[in-house]
Amino acid sequence: MKELYIKTIARKLDVREWQVENCAGLFEEGATIPFISRYRKERTGGLDDVSVAEIKHWIEVYSEMEKRKETILGTVSEAGKLTPELRSAIENCVESAELEDLYLPFRPKRRTRATVAREAGLEPLAEKIYNLTAADPAKEAGKYVNEKVPTVGDALSGARDIIAEKLNETASVRETVRGMLRTRRLVSKPTKKADSPEARKYQGYFDFSESLSHIASHRLLAVLRAEEEGFLNLKLDADPEKCGNKLYYDFCHEKKYPGDALAEQIRSSIDDAYKRLLEPSISNEVIKEAKERADIESIKVFGENLRQLLLAPPVGQKRVLAIDPGFRTGCKVVCLDAQGNLLHNETVFPHPPVSEKVKSIRAVSQMIEKYGIEVIAIGNGTAGRETEEFIRRIPKPDYVRVFSVSEDGASIYSASEVAREEFPDYDVTVRGAVSIGRRLMDPLSELVKIDPKSLGVGQYQHDVDQALLKEKLDNTVESCVNSVGVNLNTASRHLLSYVSGIGPVLAENIVRYRSENGPFRSRQELLKVKRLGEKAFEQCAGFLRIPGAENPLDNSAVHPESYHIVEKMAGSLGVKAEELVGDAGLCARIRPEDFVEKDFGLPTVTDILKELVKPGRDPRESATEFAFSEDIHTIEDLVPGMELPGIVTNITAFGAFVDIGIKQNGLIHVSQMGGGKRRVGNPSEVLKLHQHITVEVISVDTDRDRIGLRLKRH
């Protein structure tokens, strides 16, 4: 990779150039983000997976830019206009806008006013005026009057069109205008459609004005969506006269002050260039730049929400009764064994209009007893609150715990090809209930089957750059899967496909090998899987676990390439390697510095020791039960000052939405999260998705179904 790009990436991300260079080299070798951040810390200086992912993103951006440069250089060269200076300027570009500015004069364009003027032979006149060599522009213009150019005024007008286009295609002029517009305020005004009921949600933006450089991401995305839907008109509040004065001053500073007659032509050309060409295109460009920044900020929030969702506490391998609640269509109930296999399904009708309460109690009680149910999972959608209250009133063993489970994405899964493959003989309602139960057992294993965008991880997710969103969410899923580790003998192909170095094809081959040959007995056996070679083994082995393997290190995060270091550690204490695994006392006697080698530095050796103390440790917390307030059922029951239990359902840049057990979620604005002690900058610093918290009701707007909350305890 070019040194120019390495320096730029290092500066953008505030890392060292050697870190970027080494990451680029590792990516060229076929290494993945999880592998680099976990097992190549010496080469990256300990960069985490987020930083490594950002480096990869920019490497790909500049790889595409390099291809674009080659195309531009070829086009300009074929036109015979590639000077050494222009080549150097293009080759040294690191900003897309700058590159396109340099290319603009040579880009094929549609027929313009300047094109017509050139065809009329007015380019020499325009050059003389632009270069201030026509002392008397009108007299000079008289030389160009002919059948195509009937009057002196027509000649001067055509010359000004050529000058205006020349100014518009001058990189320094465009950058000046860009700089001016970036500091302006974005102003919104309602359109005629704003009277419609659909526009009501944008009412707060009908008379909106905020600096483009400081506008919060969620507000910018909101007004841009409103503009797209036809409810708002947006513009930047730039003053054309002031902008024209700046461009005229720069022109005079670069050349010299023109005489009065020339000044009139130059100033008129500048004003026309600004109003007709520069302002419309660059105004859109800087708003697009601001949106790109908003996209990045919003996508970071989506990524963090998804991370919290995937790493939500699992209940583990328990026998589960899962319920997809409903009123008219009843509650779909499934019973799962500790491995998530479907044992039984039926529908009960405890709610109106059927109201078979006694029959439903008897059916649920029998299922709990017959299938040895240990936990109950209840979807949090329609009738979720009522079903939870119904279940809690049913007599059951003390050890049976009840959980409310997010239904986000369950309907998407139930209608998917994945669900049809898993349950070809059952309808979508049964599949949805199974998904609810399984995501309680192990959220990560179940949620990887669903498109992350269907999991309700943020606002405006359909408004941001979809390619960038997909990249971020895919990286997040991959990071979560590899940070937890995967049981090689039980993981689905969907989960395996996210393991470092595997992907869908190898995941399918692993599952096929497992079904044909039985459980894997060692990591080394992976090399017998079709198409899984040494490189893939290097990338994936450390993230795969084999409980009960002959070598206990195969059930840890210690990479096979480091097993010899464990052997040396054990040898130094006069014990076998397997005796070190899980023995904190023995591990405490080892000095990491004594086992540093050429390719295995102190960070790696330290990680090995941490893993030996707690091999295969799951970084996730344990699941806890939760119950809503029994006194609150509708928004009309709320009174300011009430303290209520709630579950965080969504986190945005401006606050967090909380389920308090009624139809409407409440909002804790970021200003209400610090408890009066400090100002919170990022809600994700304080709260996590699906976290159980206590809130205080501070406002209730029944007309707009809005509930304002304050965070009390978390």
C-alpha positions in Angstrom: 0.0 0.0 0.0 1.3 3.5 -0.9 3.0 5.4 1.9 0.8 8.4 1.1 -2.3 6.4 2.1 -0.7 4.8 5.2 0.2 8.3 6.5 -3.3 9.5 5.9 -5.0 6.6 7.6 -2.7 6.9 10.6 -3.6 10.6 10.9 -7.3 10.0 10.5 -7.4 7.3 13.1 -4.7 8.7 15.4 -2.6 5.5 15.3 1.0 4.9 14.3 2.0 4.5 10.7 3.7 1.1 11.4 0.4 -0.1 12.9 -1.4 0.7 9.7 1.3 -0.8 7.5 1.4 -4.0 9.5 -2.4 -4.3 9.4 -2.3 -3.8 5.6 0.3 -6.5 5.4 -1.8 -8.9 7.5 -4.9 -8.3 5.4 -2.8 -9.0 2.2 -1.8 -12.3 3.8 -5.5 -13.2 4.2 -5.8 -12.5 8.0 -9.2 -11.5 9.4 -10.1 -8.7 11.8 -10.7 -11.0 14.9 -7.6 -13.0 14.2 -5.4 -9.9 13.9 -6.8 -8.2 17.0 -6.6 -11.4 19.1 -3.5 -13.2 18.0 -1.2 -10.6 16.3 -1.0 -8.0 19.0 2.7 -7.6 18.6 2.3 -6.6 15.0 -0.6 -4.1 15.7 0.5 -2.7 19.0 -2.5 -4.2 20.7 -5.2 -2.5 18.5 -8.7 -3.8 19.3 -11.0 -5.2 16.7 -12.8 -1.8 16.2 -9.6 -0.1 15.3 -8.5 -2.9 13.0 -11.9 -2.8 11.3 -11.5 1.0 10.8 -8.1 0.5 9.3 -9.5 -2.2 6.9 -12.3 0.2 5.9 -9.9 2.9 4.9 -7.6 0.5 3.1 -10.5 -0.5 1.0 -11.5 3.2 0.5 -8.1 4.1 -0.8 -7.8 1.0 -2.9 -11.0 2.1 -4.7 -9.6 5.6 -5.0 -6.4 4.3 -6.6 -8.6 2.6 -9.2 -10.4 5.8 -9.8 -7.1 7.7 -10.2 -6.0 5.2 -12.9 -9.3 5.8 -14.8 -8.9 9.5 -14.6 -5.3 9.5 -15.6 -6.1 7.3 -18.6 -9.0 9.6 -19.7 -7.0 12.8 -19.4 -4.0 11.3 -21.0 -6.0 10.1 -24.0 -7.3 13.6 -24.4 -3.7 14.8 -24.6 -4.1 17.1 -21.6 -2.1 15.3 -18.9 0.7 17.6 -17.7 3.3 16.5 -15.2 1.8 19.0 -12.7 -1.7 17.5 -13.1 -0.4 14.0 -12.9 1.4 14.8 -9.6 -1.7 16.6 -8.2 -3.9 13.6 -9.0 -1.5 11.0 -7.7 -1.1 12.9 -4.4 -4.8 13.3 -3.7 -6.3 11.7 -0.6 -9.7 13.3 -0.6 -12.4 12.3 -3.1 -13.8 15.8 -3.5 -10.3 17.2 -4.4 -9.8 14.4 -6.9 -13.1 15.0 -8.6 -12.4 18.8 -8.7 -9.2 18.1 -10.6 -11.0 15.9 -13.0 -14.0 18.2 -13.5 -12.5 20.3 -16.4 -11.8 17.1 -18.4 -15.0 15.1 -17.6 -17.3 14.6 -20.5 -20.3 16.9 -20.0 -23.6 17.7 -21.5 -24.1 20.7 -23.8 -23.8 23.9 -21.7 -24.1 27.6 -22.3 -20.3 27.7 -22.3 -20.3 25.0 -25.0 -22.5 27.1 -27.2 -20.2 30.2 -26.6 -17.1 28.2 -27.6 -18.8 26.9 -30.7 -19.5 30.5 -31.6 -15.7 31.2 -31.3 -15.8 33.3 -28.1 -13.2 31.4 -26.1 -10.3 33.8 -27.1 -12.4 36.7 -25.9 -13.1 34.9 -22.6 -9.4 34.2 -22.1 -8.4 37.8 -22.7 -11.0 39.1 -20.2 -10.1 36.4 -17.7 -6.4 37.1 -18.0 -7.1 40.9 -17.8 -5.5 41.6 -21.2 -8.5 43.2 -22.8 -8.3 46.8 -21.5 -11.6 47.6 -23.2 -13.8 44.5 -23.2 -16.6 46.1 -25.3 -14.1 47.1 -28.0 -12.5 43.7 -28.0 -15.9 42.0 -28.1 -16.7 44.0 -31.3 -14.1 41.8 -33.1 -16.3 38.7 -32.5 -19.6 40.1 -33.8 -20.9 38.0 -36.7 -23.9 36.0 -37.8 -23.7 33.7 -34.8 -23.0 36.6 -32.4 -25.1 39.5 -33.6 -24.2 42.1 -30.9 -21.3 43.1 -28.6 -23.6 42.3 -25.7 -24.0 38.7 -27.0 -20.3 38.4 -27.4 -19.7 39.6 -23.8 -22.5 37.4 -22.5 -21.0 34.3 -24.2 -17.5 35.1 -22.8 -18.9 35.4 -19.3 -20.6 32.0 -19.7 -17.1 30.5 -20.5 -15.5 32.3 -17.6 -18.2 31.2 -15.2 -17.7 27.6 -16.3 -14.0 28.0 -15.9 -14.4 29.3 -12.4 -16.8 26.4 -11.6 -14.1 23.9 -12.8 -11.2 25.5 -10.8 -10.3 23.3 -7.9 -9.2 26.3 -5.7 -12.4 28.1 -6.3 -14.5 25.1 -5.5 -12.6 24.5 -2.3 -13.2 28.1 -1.2 -16.9 27.9 -1.8 -16.9 24.5 0.0 -15.2 26.1 3.0 -17.7 28.9 3.1 -20.8 26.7 2.8 -19.6 24.1 5.4 -19.9 26.8 8.1 -23.4 27.9 7.2 -26.7 27.1 8.8 -29.1 24.5 7.4 -32.6 26.1 7.3 -35.9 24.2 6.8 -39.3 25.5 5.9 -42.5 23.5 5.6 -44.0 22.7 2.2 -47.7 22.6 1.3 -47.7 18.9 2.2 -46.8 19.8 5.8 -50.5 20.2 6.6 -51.1 16.4 6.2 -51.3 14.1 9.2 -48.2 12.2 8.0 -46.1 15.4 8.5 -47.0 15.7 12.2 -44.0 13.8 13.4 -41.8 16.5 11.8 -43.6 19.4 13.3 -40.5 20.4 15.4 -38.5 21.0 12.2 -41.0 23.3 10.4 -39.0 26.3 11.4 -35.6 24.8 12.0 -32.1 26.3 11.7 -28.8 24.9 12.9 -25.1 25.1 11.9 -24.3 22.3 9.4 -21.0 21.6 11.1 -22.6 21.1 14.5 -26.0 19.6 13.8 -26.7 16.4 15.7 -26.8 13.3 13.5 -30.4 12.3 14.4 -31.7 15.8 13.6 -29.9 15.9 10.2 -31.2 12.5 9.3 -34.7 13.5 10.4 -34.9 16.7 8.3 -33.3 14.9 5.3 -36.0 12.2 5.6 -38.7 14.9 5.8 -37.3 16.6 2.7 -37.3 13.3 0.9 -41.0 12.7 1.9 -41.9 16.2 0.6 -42.7 17.9 3.9 -39.7 20.3 4.1 -37.6 22.4 1.9 -33.9 22.7 2.9 -31.3 25.2 2.0 -28.1 26.7 3.4 -28.3 30.3 4.5 -25.3 31.5 2.6 -25.2 35.1 1.5 -24.6 35.2 -2.3 -23.2 38.7 -2.2 -20.7 37.9 0.6 -19.6 34.7 -1.2 -19.2 36.6 -4.4 -17.1 39.3 -2.7 -14.8 36.6 -1.3 -14.3 34.9 -4.7 -13.7 38.4 -6.4 -11.2 39.3 -3.7 -9.3 36.0 -4.2 -9.4 36.6 -8.0 -7.9 40.0 -7.7 -5.4 38.8 -5.1 -4.2 36.1 -7.5 -3.9 38.3 -10.5 -4.4 42.1 -10.0 -7.2 44.5 -9.7 -8.8 44.9 -13.1 -9.9 48.2 -14.5 -13.5 49.3 -14.1 -14.7 47.9 -17.4 -13.0 44.5 -16.9 -14.1 44.5 -13.2 -17.7 44.6 -14.3 -17.3 41.6 -16.6 -15.3 39.6 -14.0 -17.7 40.4 -11.2 -20.7 39.5 -13.3 -19.0 36.2 -14.3 -18.2 35.4 -10.6 -21.8 36.1 -9.5 -23.2 34.0 -12.3 -20.8 31.1 -11.5 -21.7 31.2 -7.9 -25.5 31.3 -8.2 -25.9 29.1 -11.2 -23.1 26.5 -10.9 -21.1 26.6 -7.7 -23.7 27.1 -5.0 -26.2 24.5 -6.2 -23.7 21.7 -6.7 -21.4 22.4 -3.7 -24.4 23.1 -1.4 -25.6 19.6 -2.2 -22.1 18.3 -1.8 -21.5 19.7 1.7 -25.0 18.6 2.9 -24.0 15.1 1.6 -20.7 15.4 3.5 -22.6 16.2 6.7 -24.9 13.3 6.1 -21.9 11.0 5.7 -20.7 12.1 9.1 -24.2 11.6 10.5 -24.3 8.2 8.9 -21.0 7.2 10.6 -22.1 8.4 14.0 -25.5 6.7 13.7 -24.0 3.5 12.4 -21.6 3.4 15.4 -24.7 3.6 17.6 -26.3 0.7 15.6 -23.2 -1.3 16.0 -23.0 -0.8 19.7 -26.7 -1.7 20.1 -26.2 -4.8 18.1 -23.2 -5.8 20.1 -25.2 -5.4 23.3 -28.0 -7.4 21.8 -25.8 -10.3 20.7 -23.9 -10.4 23.9 -27.1 -10.3 26.0 -26.9 -12.7 29.0 -28.0 -16.3 28.1 -29.8 -18.6 30.4 -27.7 -21.5 28.9 -28.8 -25.1 28.2 -32.2 -25.2 30.0 -35.5 -26.8 29.2 -37.6 -24.0 27.9 -41.3 -23.3 27.4 -41.5 -20.4 24.9 -44.7 -18.4 24.1 -45.4 -16.2 21.1 -48.4 -14.2 22.7 -51.6 -13.2 20.9 -55.2 -12.2 21.6 -57.5 -13.4 18.9 -55.2 -16.0 17.4 -54.1 -17.3 20.8 -50.7 -17.9 22.4 -48.4 -20.3 20.5 -46.5 -22.4 23.0 -43.5 -24.6 22.3 -41.4 -26.8 24.6 -37.7 -27.2 23.9 -35.1 -29.5 25.3 -31.8 -28.2 26.7 -30.2 -28.3 23.2 -33.1 -26.2 21.7 -34.8 -29.1 19.9 -38.6 -28.8 19.5 -40.4 -31.4 21.6 -44.0 -30.2 21.6 -46.2 -27.3 20.4 -49.8 -26.2 20.9 -51.9 -23.1 21.1 -53.7 -21.8 24.2 -56.3 -19.0 24.5 -56.1 -17.4 27.9 -57.1 -13.9 26.6 -60.3 -12.4 25.1 -62.1 -12.9 22.8 -61.9 -16.7 23.5 -60.8 -16.5 27.2 -60.2 -20.2 27.9 -58.3 -19.3 31.1 -58.9 -22.5 33.1 -58.1 -24.7 30.1 -55.0 -22.7 29.3 -53.8 -23.0 32.9 -54.2 -26.7 32.9 -52.4 -27.1 29.5 -49.4 -24.9 30.6 -49.1 -26.7 33.9 -49.1 -30.1 32.2 -46.4 -29.0 29.8 -44.2 -27.7 32.6 -44.5 -31.0 34.4 -44.2 -33.3 31.4 -41.2 -31.7 29.8 -39.4 -30.7 33.0 -39.5 -27.0 32.1 -36.9 -24.9 33.9 -37.5 -21.4 32.3 -40.3 -19.7 30.5 -39.7 -17.3 27.6 -42.5 -14.8 26.7 -42.4 -12.6 23.6 -42.7 -8.9 24.4 -45.0 -8.0 21.4 -48.8 -7.9 21.3 -50.3 -9.4 24.4 -46.9 -10.0 25.9 -47.6 -8.1 29.1 -51.0 -9.8 29.6 -49.4 -13.2 28.9 -46.6 -12.6 31.4 -49.1 -11.7 34.1 -51.1 -14.9 33.3 -48.1 -17.1 33.4 -46.9 -15.6 36.7 -50.2 -16.5 38.4 -50.0 -20.2 37.4 -48.7 -22.4 40.3 -45.3 -23.9 39.3 -42.1 -25.1 40.9 -40.0 -22.4 42.6 -37.0 -23.0 40.3 -39.0 -22.1 37.1 -38.0 -18.6 36.1 -40.0 -16.3 33.8 -38.4 -14.0 31.2 -39.7 -11.4 28.8 -37.9 -11.8 25.5 -37.6 -9.3 22.6 -39.5 -10.4 19.5 -37.6 -8.1 17.2 -36.8 -10.1 14.0 -38.7 -13.3 15.1 -41.2 -12.9 12.4 -38.4 -12.3 9.8 -36.7 -15.5 11.0 -40.0 -17.5 11.0 -40.6 -16.8 7.3 -37.0 -17.2 6.2 -35.3 -20.0 4.3 -33.3 -20.8 7.4 -36.4 -21.4 9.4 -38.0 -23.5 6.6 -34.9 -25.7 6.5 -34.9 -26.2 10.3 -38.7 -26.7 10.6 -40.1 -27.7 7.2 -43.2 -29.3 8.8 -44.3 -26.4 11.0 -45.9 -23.1 10.2 -44.4 -19.6 10.9 -46.2 -19.3 14.3 -44.4 -22.3 15.7 -41.1 -21.2 14.2 -41.4 -17.8 15.8 -42.1 -19.3 19.2 -39.1 -21.5 18.9 -36.9 -18.5 18.0 -38.1 -16.7 21.1 -37.2 -19.7 23.3 -33.8 -20.2 21.7 -32.8 -16.6 21.9 -33.3 -16.8 25.7 -31.1 -19.8 25.8 -28.3 -18.3 23.7 -29.1 -14.9 22.0 -25.9 -15.0 20.0 -26.5 -18.4 18.4 -30.1 -17.6 17.5 -29.8 -14.0 16.4 -27.0 -14.7 13.8 -29.7 -16.3 11.7 -31.5 -13.0 11.3 -30.4 -10.0 9.2 -29.1 -7.5 11.8 -31.1 -4.7 10.2 -34.3 -6.6 11.3 -33.4 -6.6 15.0 -34.4 -3.0 15.7 -30.9 -1.8 16.7 -31.4 2.0 16.1 -33.4 4.8 14.5 -33.0 6.0 10.8 -31.3 2.7 9.8 -33.0 2.9 6.4 -31.7 6.4 5.9 -28.0 5.8 6.4 -25.5 4.5 3.8 -26.6 0.9 3.5 -23.2 -0.5 2.4 -21.5 1.2 5.4 -24.3 -0.1 7.7 -23.9 -3.6 6.4 -20.1 -3.5 6.8 -20.4 -2.3 10.4 -23.1 -4.7 11.4 -21.3 -7.7 9.8 -18.1 -6.7 11.6 -20.0 -6.5 14.9 -21.6 -9.9 14.5 -18.2 -11.4 13.6 -16.6 -9.7 16.6 -19.2 -10.9 19.0 -19.2 -14.5 17.7 -15.4 -14.7 18.0 -15.1 -13.0 21.3 -17.5 -15.6 22.9 -16.1 -18.6 20.9 -18.0 -21.3 19.3 -18.6 -25.0 20.2 -17.4 -26.8 17.1 -19.6 -29.8 17.8 -22.9 -28.1 18.3 -22.8 -24.8 16.4 -25.1 -24.3 13.5 -23.7 -23.5 10.1 -25.1 -20.0 10.5 -23.0 -19.4 13.6 -20.0 -21.1 12.2 -20.1 -18.9 9.1 -19.2 -15.9 11.3 -16.1 -17.6 12.8 -12.8 -16.0 11.6 -11.7 -17.5 8.4 -14.6 -19.9 7.8 -17.6 -18.3 5.9 -20.7 -20.0 4.5 -19.0 -22.7 2.3 -16.6 -24.0 5.0 -19.4 -23.8 7.6 -21.5 -26.1 5.5 -18.5 -28.4 5.0 -17.8 -28.6 8.7 -21.5 -29.5 9.5 -21.4 -32.1 6.8 -18.2 -33.6 8.1 -19.6 -33.6 11.6 -22.8 -35.5 10.5 -20.8 -38.1 8.5 -17.9 -38.7 11.0 -19.3 -37.8 14.4 -18.1 -35.0 16.8 -14.7 -33.5 16.3 -12.2 -34.9 18.8 -9.5 -32.3 18.3 -8.9 -29.0 16.5 -6.3 -30.6 14.3 -9.1 -32.8 12.9 -10.5 -29.6 11.2 -7.8 -30.1 8.5 -9.7 -33.2 7.3 -12.7 -30.9 6.4 -13.0 -30.4 2.6 -11.4 -27.1 1.4 -10.3 -26.2 4.9 -6.5 -25.6 4.5 -3.7 -24.4 6.6 -4.6 -20.7 6.2 -8.2 -21.2 7.2 -7.1 -23.4 10.1 -4.8 -20.6 11.3 -7.6 -18.1 11.2 -10.3 -20.1 12.8 -8.8 -22.6 15.2 -8.4 -20.3 18.2 -12.1 -19.3 18.2 -13.5 -22.9 18.1 -14.0 -24.9 21.3 -14.2 -28.7 21.8 -15.5 -29.5 25.3 -14.2 -32.8 26.5 -11.3 -32.9 24.0 -8.3 -35.0 24.8 -6.2 -31.9 24.9 -8.0 -29.4 27.2 -6.4 -26.5 25.3 -8.7 -27.4 22.4 -11.5 -26.0 24.7 -9.8 -22.7 25.3 -8.8 -19.5 23.4 -5.2 -20.5 23.3 -4.3 -20.9 19.7 -2.7 -24.2 18.5 0.3 -22.2 17.3 1.0 -21.4 21.0 0.5 -24.9 22.5 4.3 -25.3 22.6 4.5 -22.2 24.9 2.1 -23.9 27.3 4.3 -27.0 27.2 7.3 -24.9 28.2 5.4 -23.3 31.0 4.3 -26.6 32.3 7.8 -28.0 32.0 9.3 -25.2 34.0 7.0 -26.2 36.9 7.6 -29.9 36.4 3.9 -30.6 35.6 2.0 -31.7 32.5 0.4 -29.0 30.3 -3.2 -30.2 31.1 -2.5 -29.6 34.8 -2.0 -25.9 34.2 -5.4 -25.5 32.6 -7.8 -24.0 35.2 -5.2 -24.0 38.0 -4.8 -20.3 39.1 -2.2 -21.3 41.7 0.2 -22.9 39.2 -0.3 -20.1 36.7 0.5 -17.5 39.3 4.0 -19.0 39.6 4.8 -18.3 35.9 6.7 -15.2 34.8 5.4 -14.2 31.3 8.7 -12.5 30.5 10.4 -15.9 30.6 8.4 -17.3 27.7 8.6 -14.5 25.2 9.9 -15.7 21.8 10.5 -14.1 18.4 7.0 -14.4 17.1 5.2 -14.5 20.5 5.7 -11.4 22.5 4.6 -10.4 26.0 1.0 -9.5 25.0 0.5 -13.0 23.5 2.1 -14.8 26.5 0.0 -12.7 28.9 -3.2 -13.6 27.1 -2.2 -17.3 27.2 -1.8 -17.1 31.0 -5.2 -15.3 31.4 -6.8 -18.0 29.4 -5.2 -20.8 31.3 -6.6 -19.5 34.5 -10.2 -19.4 33.2 -10.2 -21.5 30.0 -13.1 -20.9 27.6 -14.7 -18.3 29.9 -17.9 -16.9 28.4 -17.6 -13.0 28.6 -21.4 -12.7 28.9 -23.2 -12.1 32.2 -26.0 -14.4 33.5 -29.6 -13.7 32.7 -31.8 -12.2 35.4 -35.6 -12.2 35.8 -37.7 -9.0 35.5 -41.3 -7.9 36.3 -43.2 -4.8 35.3 -45.2 -2.8 37.7 -48.5 -4.6 38.3 -50.4 -1.2 38.6 -49.5 0.2 35.2 -51.3 -1.1 32.1 -52.0 2.0 29.9 -50.6 5.5 29.4 -53.6 6.9 31.3 -52.2 5.1 34.4 -49.0 7.2 34.4 -48.5 10.2 36.7 -45.3 12.4 36.8 -43.2 11.4 39.8 -43.9 7.6 39.5 -40.9 5.3 39.8 -41.2 2.2 37.6 -39.1 -0.8 36.5 -38.3 -0.8 32.7 -36.3 -2.5 30.0 -34.1 -0.6 27.6 -35.4 -1.4 24.1 -33.4 1.0 21.9 -30.4 3.4 22.3 -29.9 6.4 20.1 -27.5 9.4 20.1 -30.1 11.5 21.9 -31.4 9.0 24.5 -32.8 5.6 25.2 -36.3 4.2 24.7 -37.7 2.1 27.6 -40.5 -0.4 27.8 -42.4 0.1 31.1 -45.0 -2.5 30.4 -47.5 -0.5 28.3 -48.1 -0.1 24.5 -45.9 3.1 24.3 -42.2 3.1 25.1 -41.0 6.1 27.1 -37.9 8.2 26.3 -35.0 9.0 28.6 -33.4 12.0 27.0 -29.6 12.1 27.3 -30.0 15.1 29.6 -32.0 12.9 32.0 -29.3 10.2 32.4 -26.8 11.8 34.7 -29.0 12.0 37.8 -28.1 15.6 38.2 -24.4 14.7 39.0 -22.9 14.9 35.5 -23.8 15.5 31.9 -23.8 12.3 29.8 -22.4 12.7 26.3 -23.2 9.2 24.9 -26.2 7.2 26.2 -24.2 4.0 25.5 -21.8 4.9 28.2 -24.6 4.6 30.8 -27.1 2.0 29.5 -27.1 -1.2 27.6 -29.8 -2.7 25.3 -32.3 -4.9 27.3 -30.9 -3.7 30.6 -33.2 -3.7 33.6 -33.5 -0.2 35.1 -35.7 2.0 37.3 -37.1 5.2 35.8 -39.1 8.2 37.0 -42.0 9.5 34.9 -41.4 13.2 34.3 -44.0 14.0 31.6 -47.0 12.3 29.9 -48.4 13.6 26.6 -51.5 11.4 25.9 -52.3 13.3 22.7 -49.0 12.4 21.1 -48.5 9.2 23.0 -45.2 10.5 24.4 -43.7 9.6 27.8 -40.7 11.5 29.2 -38.6 9.6 31.7 -35.6 10.2 34.0 -33.1 7.5 34.9 -33.1 6.7 38.5 -31.2 3.4 39.0 -29.4 1.1 36.6 
